[in-house]
Amino acid sequence: MAKSAVQALFSPQVALKPGALDLVNTAQYVALSVTTVQKLVRDGDFPAPRRLSGRRVGFLVREIDEWLEARPVSTMLPPHNTGHSNRPGVKPQPAYSAE
């Protein structure tokens, strides 16, 4: 058996969740644009970035998760003009009935 195959069998692979994300990955994580995240931070409506080193900042994943959980539940599905299947003429439907 080749050494790399043996290492693959006996080396534990641990998937670590990142503790902090840069601006681009933060925007992707919360499904918003970079510009929207920047505006929310400026307005005090999103967790502020933390200084990670002299020239690097990041957003704490824990704080982002808490912010996401605090968002109000929406009764509407995402607009028809978002996502990969931008189909003209399709109107948004309520996610559930209030009845």
C-alpha positions as CSV (number, residue, x, y, z in Angstrom):
1,M,0.0,0.0,0.0
2,A,1.4,3.4,-0.9
3,K,2.3,5.7,1.9
4,S,-0.3,8.3,1.0
5,A,-3.0,5.6,1.1
6,V,-1.9,4.5,4.5
7,Q,-1.9,8.1,5.7
8,A,-5.4,8.6,4.3
9,L,-6.6,5.5,6.3
10,F,-5.0,6.4,9.6
11,S,-4.8,10.2,9.6
12,P,-7.9,11.6,11.2
13,Q,-9.6,14.3,9.1
14,V,-11.2,16.9,11.2
15,A,-13.4,19.5,9.6
16,L,-13.1,22.7,11.5
17,K,-15.7,25.5,11.3
18,P,-13.9,28.8,10.8
19,G,-14.1,31.2,13.8
20,A,-14.0,34.3,11.6
21,L,-14.7,35.2,8.0
22,D,-13.5,38.0,5.7
23,L,-16.0,40.4,4.2
24,V,-16.6,38.5,0.9
25,N,-17.2,35.2,2.7
26,T,-19.4,36.9,5.3
27,A,-21.5,38.3,2.5
28,Q,-21.8,34.9,0.9
29,Y,-22.6,33.3,4.3
30,V,-25.5,35.6,5.0
31,A,-26.7,35.7,1.3
32,L,-26.2,39.4,1.0
33,S,-24.0,41.6,-1.2
34,V,-20.7,42.9,0.1
35,T,-22.2,46.5,-0.2
36,T,-25.2,45.5,1.9
37,V,-23.1,44.0,4.6
38,Q,-20.9,47.2,4.7
39,K,-24.0,49.4,4.9
40,L,-25.5,47.3,7.7
41,V,-22.2,47.5,9.6
42,R,-22.0,51.3,9.2
43,D,-25.6,51.6,10.4
44,G,-24.9,49.4,13.4
45,D,-27.3,46.7,12.2
46,F,-24.7,44.0,11.7
47,P,-21.9,42.7,13.9
48,A,-18.8,44.8,13.6
49,P,-15.6,43.2,12.3
50,R,-12.8,42.2,14.7
51,R,-9.2,43.0,14.3
52,L,-7.4,39.7,13.6
53,S,-3.9,41.2,13.0
54,G,-2.3,44.5,12.1
55,R,-3.9,44.7,8.7
56,R,-6.6,42.0,8.8
57,V,-10.2,42.1,10.1
58,G,-12.8,39.4,10.2
59,F,-16.4,38.8,11.3
60,L,-16.9,36.3,14.1
61,V,-19.0,33.4,12.8
62,R,-20.7,33.0,16.2
63,E,-21.9,36.7,16.1
64,I,-23.1,36.3,12.5
65,D,-25.0,33.2,13.5
66,E,-26.6,35.1,16.4
67,W,-27.5,37.9,14.0
68,L,-29.1,35.5,11.5
69,E,-31.1,33.8,14.3
70,A,-32.4,37.2,15.4
71,R,-33.8,38.0,11.9
72,P,-37.6,38.0,11.8
73,V,-39.3,35.1,10.1
74,S,-40.6,36.1,6.6
75,T,-43.9,35.0,5.2
76,M,-42.7,35.6,1.6
77,L,-40.4,33.3,-0.5
78,P,-37.4,35.0,-2.1
79,P,-38.3,37.3,-5.0
80,H,-38.6,35.7,-8.4
81,N,-35.7,37.7,-9.8
82,T,-33.1,36.2,-7.4
83,G,-31.1,33.0,-7.7
84,H,-30.1,30.9,-10.7
85,S,-33.5,30.6,-12.3
86,N,-34.5,34.1,-13.0
87,R,-37.8,33.4,-14.7
88,P,-39.7,36.4,-16.0
89,G,-43.4,36.5,-15.2
90,V,-43.2,34.4,-12.1
91,K,-44.7,36.2,-9.1
92,P,-43.5,35.6,-5.5
93,Q,-45.8,33.3,-3.4
94,P,-46.3,33.4,0.4
95,A,-44.2,30.8,2.1
96,Y,-47.2,29.7,4.1
97,S,-50.8,30.7,4.6
98,A,-51.7,32.8,7.7
99,E,-54.9,30.8,8.1
